[in-house]
Amino acid sequence: MDILGQDSLQSSTQVNYTRTEMAKSGSSSESPNWAALLQQVAEHRDRRAYTLIFNYFAPRLKSFGLKLLKQDALALEMVQDTMLNVWLKAHLFNPDKGAASTWIYTIARNVRYDILRKISQKKEDNIADELWPVIVEHDEPFNEFTQLENLLLQGQLEHFYQHLSAPQLDVIRQVYLDEKSHQEVSDNLLIPLGTVKSRIRLGLAKLKQAMEQDV
């Protein structure tokens, strides 16, 4: 996929560059003054200045990302998020504290940490999904969350939903707000019944913890 063709980058920054414009921006044999270009972006939202920055750094950041993340899709995500931050946060660059390239690569490293953190969290959720059915099989009946379930049925816990992963929230909404059976949710989402139960239990555990911390 063309790096400049990332839809979310274009929609977020409202910046559209054609291949012709990109080719023109990179035609000069002299190295641009990156600090001055960042200042143009910061003060005037200068799209041509941003084009020069993007055209130079995006392919280099992709190579950098491939070395760190080992996957093309993740490297592209790192490029996208990094260059979006460059566009949005150019005003934070201070040439007295370091070179523009150092600032941009620092952003890239921070983005990389965020990507790895999300991957790690997803793995933990998946592992937990696999473990919970085993626990539930041995511990049923499991009535620890009866009060929470009543509150969910009454629609009183929306402000705690931020603590749930998207899969957990989806299942909990279907069961407690849409009043669907576990089997119906399993059929709707095309996931095993045990996974539905595990996501509910994990979600309820997170809600319980959030409520206890909110007291």
Residue frames as qw, qx, qy, qz and C-alpha x, y, z in Angstrom:
[[0.000, 0.888, 0.461, 0.000, 0.00, 0.00, 0.00],
 [0.341, 0.603, -0.046, 0.720, 1.25, 3.52, -0.88],
 [0.376, -0.256, -0.545, 0.704, 2.36, 5.18, 2.35],
 [0.110, 0.066, 0.044, -0.991, 0.63, 8.40, 1.36],
 [0.453, -0.227, -0.608, -0.611, -2.53, 6.46, 0.61],
 [0.222, -0.245, -0.832, 0.445, -3.34, 5.84, 4.27],
 [0.178, -0.663, -0.527, -0.501, -6.94, 7.01, 4.55],
 [0.506, -0.744, -0.384, 0.208, -6.83, 7.84, 8.23],
 [0.473, -0.298, 0.036, 0.828, -3.78, 10.07, 7.80],
 [0.097, 0.299, 0.423, 0.850, -5.41, 11.99, 4.99],
 [0.335, -0.694, -0.536, -0.345, -8.74, 12.38, 6.76],
 [0.566, -0.633, -0.334, 0.409, -7.17, 13.39, 10.08],
 [0.386, -0.389, 0.094, 0.831, -4.87, 16.05, 8.68],
 [0.448, 0.806, 0.302, -0.242, -7.02, 17.03, 5.71],
 [0.075, -0.689, 0.527, 0.493, -3.85, 16.88, 3.61],
 [0.860, 0.387, 0.332, -0.016, -3.99, 15.55, 0.04],
 [0.095, -0.689, 0.547, 0.466, -0.85, 15.10, -1.97],
 [0.878, 0.441, -0.026, -0.184, -0.65, 13.63, -5.45],
 [0.883, -0.091, 0.223, 0.402, 2.21, 11.49, -6.66],
 [0.497, 0.668, 0.096, 0.545, 3.23, 14.33, -8.98],
 [0.238, -0.903, 0.124, -0.335, 3.47, 16.78, -6.09],
 [0.815, -0.513, 0.243, 0.114, 5.50, 14.28, -4.09],
 [0.821, 0.234, 0.187, 0.486, 7.91, 13.78, -6.98],
 [0.244, 0.816, 0.007, 0.523, 8.38, 17.50, -7.38],
 [0.492, -0.838, 0.136, -0.194, 8.96, 17.98, -3.66],
 [0.821, -0.410, 0.327, 0.228, 11.80, 15.49, -3.69],
 [0.746, 0.608, 0.077, 0.262, 13.48, 16.71, -6.88],
 [0.013, 0.930, -0.318, 0.183, 16.00, 19.01, -5.22],
 [0.793, 0.197, -0.474, 0.328, 19.49, 17.63, -4.64],
 [0.072, 0.452, -0.478, 0.750, 20.02, 19.90, -1.62],
 [0.354, -0.348, -0.822, 0.281, 19.00, 18.75, 1.82],
 [0.219, -0.752, -0.286, -0.553, 16.11, 20.91, 3.09],
 [0.005, 0.302, -0.560, 0.772, 16.23, 22.76, 6.39],
 [0.402, -0.381, -0.827, -0.098, 13.93, 20.43, 8.33],
 [0.214, -0.421, -0.540, 0.697, 13.68, 22.75, 11.33],
 [0.143, 0.220, -0.120, -0.958, 12.55, 25.62, 9.10],
 [0.383, -0.148, -0.719, -0.561, 10.04, 23.38, 7.34],
 [0.347, -0.424, -0.799, 0.247, 8.61, 22.23, 10.68],
 [0.058, -0.371, -0.293, 0.879, 8.26, 25.86, 11.65],
 [0.273, 0.049, -0.436, -0.856, 6.33, 26.49, 8.43],
 [0.423, -0.305, -0.826, -0.214, 4.01, 23.60, 9.25],
 [0.299, -0.420, -0.658, 0.548, 3.56, 24.82, 12.82],
 [0.018, -0.406, -0.165, 0.898, 2.92, 28.47, 12.04],
 [0.367, 0.344, -0.275, -0.819, 1.23, 28.36, 8.64],
 [0.766, 0.171, 0.584, -0.207, 0.01, 24.75, 8.24],
 [0.292, 0.653, -0.499, -0.488, 2.14, 24.77, 5.10],
 [0.936, 0.130, 0.274, -0.177, 1.23, 21.68, 3.10],
 [0.703, 0.631, -0.301, 0.128, 4.17, 21.90, 0.72],
 [0.062, -0.656, 0.663, -0.356, 6.56, 22.04, 3.66],
 [0.740, -0.197, 0.549, -0.336, 4.83, 19.00, 5.12],
 [0.898, 0.423, -0.031, -0.114, 5.07, 17.25, 1.74],
 [0.404, 0.687, -0.559, 0.227, 8.84, 17.67, 1.77],
 [0.357, -0.462, 0.697, -0.416, 9.05, 16.30, 5.31],
 [0.867, 0.062, 0.366, -0.334, 6.73, 13.39, 4.53],
 [0.804, 0.551, -0.213, -0.067, 8.44, 12.50, 1.27],
 [0.282, 0.634, -0.661, 0.286, 11.83, 12.28, 2.94],
 [0.274, -0.373, 0.742, -0.484, 11.00, 10.69, 6.29],
 [0.848, 0.018, 0.154, -0.507, 8.10, 8.32, 5.51],
 [0.878, 0.294, -0.375, -0.033, 10.11, 5.69, 3.59],
 [0.292, 0.460, -0.685, 0.483, 12.95, 5.90, 6.11],
 [0.488, -0.269, 0.509, -0.656, 10.53, 5.49, 8.98],
 [0.924, 0.091, -0.099, -0.358, 9.00, 2.47, 7.26],
 [0.694, 0.362, -0.580, 0.228, 12.44, 0.79, 7.08],
 [0.047, -0.397, 0.628, -0.667, 13.00, 1.75, 10.71],
 [0.712, -0.145, 0.264, -0.635, 9.61, 0.29, 11.66],
 [0.902, 0.191, -0.346, -0.173, 10.23, -2.97, 9.82],
 [0.445, 0.374, -0.695, 0.422, 13.43, -3.51, 11.80],
 [0.206, -0.247, 0.598, -0.734, 11.61, -2.89, 15.08],
 [0.671, 0.063, 0.345, -0.654, 8.20, -4.45, 14.46],
 [0.277, -0.165, 0.921, 0.219, 8.99, -7.14, 11.85],
 [0.364, 0.526, 0.769, 0.020, 5.65, -6.71, 10.07],
 [0.201, 0.269, 0.391, 0.857, 4.85, -4.52, 7.08],
 [0.261, -0.721, -0.520, -0.375, 1.37, -3.59, 8.36],
 [0.548, -0.717, -0.265, 0.339, 2.70, -2.56, 11.77],
 [0.475, -0.158, 0.161, 0.851, 5.53, -0.57, 10.15],
 [0.035, 0.475, 0.462, 0.748, 2.98, 1.31, 8.03],
 [0.423, -0.782, -0.450, -0.081, 0.87, 1.96, 11.11],
 [0.571, -0.516, -0.105, 0.630, 3.94, 3.41, 12.83],
 [0.305, 0.119, 0.321, 0.889, 4.65, 5.65, 9.83],
 [0.155, -0.650, -0.539, -0.512, 1.05, 6.80, 9.67],
 [0.502, -0.781, -0.354, 0.116, 0.82, 7.67, 13.35],
 [0.566, -0.347, 0.019, 0.747, 4.25, 9.27, 13.43],
 [0.218, 0.209, 0.355, 0.885, 3.65, 11.55, 10.47],
 [0.271, -0.741, -0.508, -0.345, 0.20, 12.46, 11.75],
 [0.559, -0.695, -0.236, 0.386, 1.83, 13.53, 15.02],
 [0.457, -0.089, 0.188, 0.865, 4.39, 15.55, 13.08],
 [0.001, -0.514, -0.464, -0.721, 1.56, 17.41, 11.36],
 [0.444, -0.758, -0.426, -0.215, -0.45, 17.97, 14.52],
 [0.646, -0.707, -0.089, 0.272, 2.41, 18.67, 16.92],
 [0.633, 0.465, -0.005, 0.619, 4.91, 20.56, 14.80],
 [0.137, -0.860, 0.057, -0.488, 4.49, 23.53, 17.16],
 [0.785, -0.610, 0.106, 0.002, 6.09, 21.46, 19.93],
 [0.845, 0.212, -0.034, 0.489, 9.39, 21.08, 18.10],
 [0.255, -0.945, 0.130, 0.158, 12.15, 23.17, 19.67],
 [0.746, 0.570, -0.234, 0.253, 15.29, 23.47, 17.50],
 [0.083, -0.766, 0.505, -0.389, 17.28, 24.52, 20.57],
 [0.723, -0.368, 0.514, -0.279, 16.79, 21.06, 22.08],
 [0.590, -0.115, 0.763, 0.239, 17.86, 18.95, 19.13],
 [0.049, 0.167, -0.652, -0.738, 17.66, 18.25, 15.41],
 [0.669, 0.130, -0.047, -0.730, 14.35, 17.88, 13.60],
 [0.674, 0.175, -0.691, -0.192, 15.23, 14.33, 12.58],
 [0.186, 0.083, -0.842, 0.500, 15.89, 13.40, 16.22],
 [0.417, 0.082, 0.374, -0.824, 12.50, 14.81, 17.20],
 [0.730, 0.190, -0.317, -0.575, 10.71, 12.87, 14.45],
 [0.593, 0.156, -0.789, 0.045, 12.44, 9.59, 15.30],
 [0.054, -0.063, 0.731, -0.677, 11.64, 10.11, 18.98],
 [0.638, 0.120, 0.110, -0.753, 7.97, 10.36, 18.03],
 [0.723, 0.228, -0.577, -0.303, 8.36, 7.16, 15.99],
 [0.320, 0.149, -0.867, 0.352, 9.86, 5.29, 18.94],
 [0.315, 0.033, 0.550, -0.773, 7.03, 6.43, 21.20],
 [0.729, 0.198, -0.173, -0.631, 4.49, 5.30, 18.60],
 [0.582, 0.233, -0.778, -0.039, 6.27, 1.97, 18.41],
 [0.016, 0.073, -0.817, 0.572, 5.97, 1.52, 22.19],
 [0.552, 0.135, 0.271, -0.777, 2.23, 2.27, 21.95],
 [0.733, 0.249, -0.467, -0.428, 1.79, -0.31, 19.19],
 [0.432, 0.181, -0.858, 0.209, 3.67, -2.97, 21.16],
 [0.213, -0.024, 0.650, -0.729, 1.63, -2.14, 24.26],
 [0.695, 0.170, 0.005, -0.698, -1.63, -2.63, 22.34],
 [0.681, 0.244, -0.666, -0.181, -0.38, -5.93, 20.93],
 [0.195, 0.152, -0.850, 0.465, 0.60, -7.11, 24.42],
 [0.428, 0.048, 0.453, -0.781, -2.79, -6.15, 25.85],
 [0.754, 0.210, -0.276, -0.558, -4.59, -7.99, 23.06],
 [0.542, 0.217, -0.810, 0.063, -2.53, -11.12, 23.72],
 [0.051, -0.074, 0.761, -0.642, -3.35, -10.94, 27.42],
 [0.613, 0.127, 0.184, -0.758, -7.07, -10.63, 26.66],
 [0.742, 0.244, -0.513, -0.355, -6.93, -13.59, 24.27],
 [0.348, 0.179, -0.866, 0.310, -5.09, -15.73, 26.82],
 [0.274, 0.006, 0.600, -0.752, -7.63, -14.78, 29.48],
 [0.706, 0.164, -0.143, -0.673, -10.47, -15.66, 27.11],
 [0.672, 0.192, -0.707, -0.106, -9.03, -19.15, 26.79],
 [0.206, 0.129, -0.816, 0.524, -8.50, -19.61, 30.53],
 [0.411, -0.096, 0.319, -0.848, -11.87, -18.42, 31.77],
 [0.794, -0.026, -0.360, -0.490, -13.98, -21.26, 30.32],
 [0.615, 0.075, -0.742, 0.257, -11.81, -23.73, 32.24],
 [0.021, 0.091, -0.580, 0.809, -12.24, -21.76, 35.46],
 [0.572, -0.055, 0.021, -0.818, -15.99, -21.41, 34.93],
 [0.745, 0.010, -0.615, -0.259, -16.40, -25.13, 34.27],
 [0.529, -0.035, -0.737, 0.420, -14.91, -25.91, 37.67],
 [0.067, -0.057, -0.468, 0.879, -16.49, -23.07, 39.63],
 [0.440, -0.282, -0.367, -0.769, -20.13, -23.06, 38.50],
 [0.100, 0.889, 0.388, 0.222, -22.45, -21.92, 39.96],
 [0.472, 0.030, -0.089, 0.877, -20.61, -18.58, 39.94],
 [0.126, -0.834, -0.522, -0.128, -22.65, -15.89, 41.70],
 [0.472, -0.338, -0.154, 0.800, -19.99, -13.34, 42.62],
 [0.100, -0.002, 0.266, 0.959, -21.26, -10.84, 40.06],
 [0.000, -0.607, -0.793, -0.055, -25.01, -10.99, 40.74],
 [0.083, -0.790, -0.276, 0.542, -25.17, -7.38, 41.96],
 [0.126, -0.416, 0.445, 0.783, -23.16, -6.17, 38.99],
 [0.084, 0.242, 0.846, 0.467, -25.42, -8.04, 36.61],
 [0.012, -0.746, -0.640, 0.185, -28.46, -6.38, 38.16],
 [0.099, -0.726, 0.022, 0.680, -26.87, -2.95, 37.74],
 [0.141, -0.170, 0.677, 0.702, -26.03, -3.73, 34.12],
 [0.070, 0.492, 0.839, 0.220, -29.61, -4.77, 33.43],
 [0.061, -0.851, -0.415, 0.316, -30.69, -1.41, 34.85],
 [0.503, 0.694, 0.129, 0.499, -28.24, 0.43, 32.62],
 [0.379, -0.925, 0.002, -0.001, -26.38, 2.01, 35.54],
 [0.723, -0.452, 0.302, 0.427, -22.77, 1.17, 34.69],
 [0.637, 0.726, 0.141, 0.217, -22.19, 2.97, 31.38],
 [0.002, -0.950, 0.292, -0.113, -19.55, 5.25, 32.90],
 [0.596, -0.521, 0.604, 0.090, -17.39, 2.20, 33.64],
 [0.885, 0.416, 0.208, -0.012, -17.48, 0.79, 30.10],
 [0.319, 0.864, -0.387, 0.037, -14.17, 2.48, 29.27],
 [0.404, -0.568, 0.710, -0.098, -12.42, -0.17, 31.36],
 [0.838, 0.144, 0.521, -0.081, -13.58, -3.00, 29.08],
 [0.231, -0.215, 0.697, 0.644, -11.98, -4.25, 25.91],
 [0.456, 0.204, -0.303, -0.812, -14.10, -3.90, 22.77],
 [0.478, -0.049, -0.839, -0.254, -14.94, -7.65, 22.58],
 [0.178, -0.254, -0.805, 0.506, -15.95, -7.73, 26.26],
 [0.231, 0.295, 0.218, -0.901, -18.14, -4.64, 25.92],
 [0.452, 0.105, -0.562, -0.684, -19.82, -6.01, 22.81],
 [0.424, -0.174, -0.889, -0.021, -20.79, -9.25, 24.54],
 [0.103, -0.305, -0.655, 0.683, -21.92, -7.54, 27.73],
 [0.310, 0.219, -0.040, -0.924, -24.10, -5.09, 25.83],
 [0.503, -0.003, -0.681, -0.531, -25.76, -7.87, 23.88],
 [0.408, -0.224, -0.867, 0.179, -26.43, -9.99, 26.96],
 [0.197, -0.424, -0.604, 0.646, -27.44, -7.33, 29.50],
 [0.174, 0.384, 0.028, -0.907, -28.80, -4.47, 27.39],
 [0.480, 0.166, -0.540, -0.671, -30.20, -6.32, 24.39],
 [0.693, -0.152, 0.527, -0.468, -31.22, -9.24, 26.63],
 [0.756, 0.358, -0.486, -0.252, -29.91, -11.92, 24.29],
 [0.933, -0.331, 0.144, -0.007, -29.01, -15.38, 25.50],
 [0.400, -0.617, 0.590, 0.334, -25.42, -16.53, 25.61],
 [0.613, 0.172, 0.713, 0.293, -26.13, -18.89, 22.72],
 [0.404, 0.857, 0.318, 0.033, -27.66, -16.09, 20.62],
 [0.087, -0.920, 0.315, 0.216, -24.56, -13.96, 21.16],
 [0.561, -0.310, 0.704, 0.305, -22.38, -16.94, 20.27],
 [0.582, 0.482, 0.615, 0.224, -24.29, -17.38, 17.03],
 [0.225, 0.963, 0.130, -0.072, -24.29, -13.65, 16.22],
 [0.119, -0.877, 0.437, 0.163, -20.54, -13.22, 16.74],
 [0.877, 0.357, -0.321, -0.005, -19.55, -16.65, 15.40],
 [0.093, 0.558, -0.716, 0.409, -17.52, -17.42, 18.50],
 [0.473, -0.142, -0.863, 0.107, -17.68, -20.43, 20.87],
 [0.530, -0.717, -0.340, -0.299, -20.17, -20.33, 23.72],
 [0.745, -0.416, -0.236, 0.465, -17.30, -20.68, 26.19],
 [0.395, 0.168, 0.041, 0.902, -15.71, -17.53, 24.79],
 [0.262, -0.656, -0.300, -0.641, -18.96, -15.61, 25.31],
 [0.709, -0.644, -0.288, 0.014, -19.03, -16.71, 28.94],
 [0.703, -0.190, -0.124, 0.674, -15.36, -15.92, 29.47],
 [0.203, 0.394, 0.122, 0.888, -15.71, -12.41, 28.04],
 [0.459, -0.716, -0.288, -0.441, -18.67, -11.77, 30.31],
 [0.778, -0.525, -0.226, 0.260, -16.76, -12.96, 33.37],
 [0.581, 0.016, -0.011, 0.814, -13.66, -10.96, 32.46],
 [0.003, -0.555, -0.228, -0.800, -15.76, -7.90, 31.74],
 [0.590, -0.714, -0.291, -0.241, -17.63, -8.19, 35.02],
 [0.762, -0.348, -0.181, 0.515, -14.35, -8.61, 36.86],
 [0.376, 0.221, 0.067, 0.898, -13.02, -5.39, 35.30],
 [0.273, -0.656, -0.282, -0.645, -16.25, -3.54, 36.12],
 [0.728, -0.606, -0.310, 0.080, -16.08, -4.78, 39.70],
 [0.658, -0.164, -0.097, 0.729, -12.52, -3.57, 40.05],
 [0.151, 0.414, 0.181, 0.879, -13.38, -0.19, 38.52],
 [0.466, -0.709, -0.322, -0.421, -16.32, 0.25, 40.91],
 [0.761, -0.499, -0.254, 0.329, -14.17, -0.64, 43.91],
 [0.524, -0.002, 0.006, 0.852, -11.54, 1.91, 42.89],
 [0.038, -0.539, -0.293, -0.789, -14.22, 4.54, 42.32],
 [0.542, -0.689, -0.481, 0.001, -15.53, 4.28, 45.87]]
